[in-house]
Amino acid sequence: MPQYGSLAGRRTITERVATLPKAELHLHLEGTLEPELIFELAARNRVRLPYASVDDLRRRYAFTDLQSFLDLYYANMRVLRTAQDFRDLTTAYLARARQAGVRHAEVFFDPQAHTSRGVPLAEALAGVTEALSDSEREYGVSTGLVVTFLRDLSADSAMSTLESVLDLGSPVLGVGLDSAEMGHPPAKFAEVFARARAEGLRCVAHAGEEGPPEYITDALDVLRVERIDHGVRCLEDDGLVERLVRDRIPLTVCPLSNVRLRVVDDLAAHPIVRMRDRGLLVSVNSDDPSYFGGYVDENYGQLAREFGLDASTLAELARNSFESAFLEPPRRDALLAEVAAWRQAVT
């Protein structure tokens, strides 16, 4: 079997990975806010930034843990004010996603991060959903919107947000749970997720990134989620691994994010290959690519170089992404056929 890394060197690996059809299932729209767009929106909205330049801002992307990232992440959101701002943010991501070979994206969006700043929910959602509605026609990327709740805020706040989203009638695929994990177990949001399920929404949750394996179990048992975001700490509990393998629970893994936030020391220490070897349904995602040094194609490319992944393994990871997505069978089958065609073409 030819090694993917043998196809013609570093540049070819990156180029070939970008042509691999893939889904992205763990992507925070706010985490695609590039420094250049931050400065552009700040000028448009007359927001004074505490950075001397784009380069000065980029130099601050040296995070020690999740909280150090979140502090900068929320501060930069101040430039997002109008529906046009949110439309520009979403459109910029979709253009980059097409370049990365993304064919389907289920994107996260944090309403509370904006309503808490006085941005009307209708304004923010309008910009995002308008851009997503044009995505398949303009970029060849089918999409779904996952509204996420900030777990360091109250369950009442999450429920109020859910009710407001439902009242607006916005096209929403599902709900999720994100932000600071430690000290905020999934059970805190049991009633919120029960309401979401009753409304027919799909359910996912961040768990087992910084939090313990028990948070993964609680997300499955209490919130009854269908997919776990991150989940890398599942390897600390063999019984949990067996359950995840048996039930084919998808794990949306974000390698470069885990390195930048010190979940692992470096990419060589990342457990994704061990997770795959254990039979876990893992996919590769970018999380907050503007902050973590790479979009999804760059995550694939760096994994390929670090671990010497061949074309079959990369295609398997891409298949996993489509199998983990909330897709209707005809669309899933068509995308899986694209992966098979890519696999045939590169060997």
Secondary structure, DSSP 4 states (H G I P E B T S, - for coil): ---GGGTTSHHHHHHHHHHS-EEE-SBBGGGG--HHHHHHHHHHHTPPPS-SSHHHHHHT---SSHHHHHHHHHHHGGG--SHHHHHHHHHHHHHHHHHTTEEEEEEEE-THHHHTTT--HHHHHHHHHHHHHTHHHHHS-EEEEEEEEETTS-HHHHHHHHHHHHHHT----EEEEES--TT--GGGGHHHHHHHHHTT-EEEEEESSSS-HHHHHHHHHTS--SEEEE-GGGGG-HHHHHHHHHTT-EEEE-HHHHHHTTSSSSGGG--HHHHHHTT-EEEE--BSHHHHT--HHHHHHHHHHHHT--HHHHHHHHHHHHHHS---HHHHHHHHHHHHHHHHHT-
